[in-house]
Amino acid sequence: MQARRLEKVGRQATLGAKVRFNTTISGLPAYWILEWQRIGLIRSKSDALRQALIALKEKFSTLEAEPTGEGEGYERRIGA
């Protein structure tokens, strides 16, 4: 089931899928973005969003690779 879903996502990506975000970020995350732009880690605010989504995807991939169940790893994942 999941393999079929991943194939569909891959096809959509190759077909040029697009998502528009129209939002305002405030507080500490906004400060981080402005600081990263100032020191050259990101080129633009949209670049910051793309990089954040890539990092989040990598984090989810790492979590999916961990064994499941109620053990030591389970408590670590939920922040207990």
Residue pairs with C-beta under 8 A, 6 or more apart in sequence:
21 49
25 33
33 42
33 45
33 48
36 42
36 48
37 43
37 44
37 45
37 48
42 48
42 51
63 77
66 73
66 77
67 73
68 74
